[in-house]
């Protein structure tokens, strides 16, 4: 395509059958330019000038100090939201074969809840936030349902007091998510984003996601999902599939035979992930499943898309605002005892614990050293990458020190993930504007 001015190095282009997609990582603006318009641009100076003026208006061209301006704008946008993650209970009603957690049957105390509320209010006063977001985690967070209800009320009071938008999300196994709880979570607690795991059909799910008493969990979770679908509640449920060597075929069978009747309900979307080496947790040796040697995320996502399912991945992975919460300076996670953390995977790594809300300790120096991403931490080599504004030089701090991954490995993984998700983004026609010749 003939363009007089040079596009920004942070604009990614991808040819498609009927044109070209331009994705601006500086501001997440995406446009499709049809072949008809491209032909007209190349043969008509007036059309070319109009097109270039349009690109100028959307900041698609290079500018002075481009990286510095763009990354500053991205970080400024991140600073608009304070996010609080709460591990509401120390136990789980499941004992999954790949779980990385250690459990103790302990609920969050009233003092800890109240201290989290005080901490949150103090952070609001220190910042210039527009949004407050709560994330509910566990163990199994619905074992701490009363904690969610109480803190939701307090967080909404703070949001109203300081004129903030409020929303919350939950990562739950879905076993306790009956219609009554779902309605309360959505309408009272303003919890509208759910991630629920279904590991294939009944046979494969019940082998991997086992109840604490050794029984299967599929049928009840599936029934809860069907009841959720029957409601008119406004929510987004991500159905996550953790794929192992054992359930690989069952997950594919689950897709192809449409065991999930949510294809035409836009409130439901699919997410596929390899079972990873997330840690042993409380699991005894041998209580585990065999992991796949190849990455299946893109393959399964592409297949699901071809079958008419909706995907969540492209929304996360081709947007400069969806970086790992653990590296965000405006995110704080609290375990059931009130310890302050960054990451919800490395729960037992001392480098992940930098404070205690109950005794008023917050070690910002330690937090900054291990977790918080800044411009200074981005390797110089990354500045040459067209996706640096998406990954910000890393995306997952855990890879840097816990998994001992090299920067080259991290970079290659990030690029591959970005371009795969850009492909899925395009296949779902998620680009904002289509420019065609009149």
QUINORPE-V97018 format. One line per field, one symbol per residue. burial: # if it has 9 or more other C-alpha atoms within 8 Angstrom, else .. A space follows every 10 residues. Layout:
burial: ???
This chain:
burial: .......#.# ##......## ######.### ########.# ##....##.. ##..##...# ##.......# #..#..#### ########## ##..###### #.#...##.. .##.###.## #.##....## ########## #####.###. ######.##. ...#.##### #####.###. .#####..## ########## #..###.### ##...###.. #..#..###. ....###### ########.# #####..... .##..#.### #####....# ..#.....#. ##...###.# ##.##...## ##.#..#### ..#..###.# ######.### ###...#... .#######.. ##...###.# ###....#.. .##..##### #######.## ....#....# #..##.##.# ##.###.... #..###..
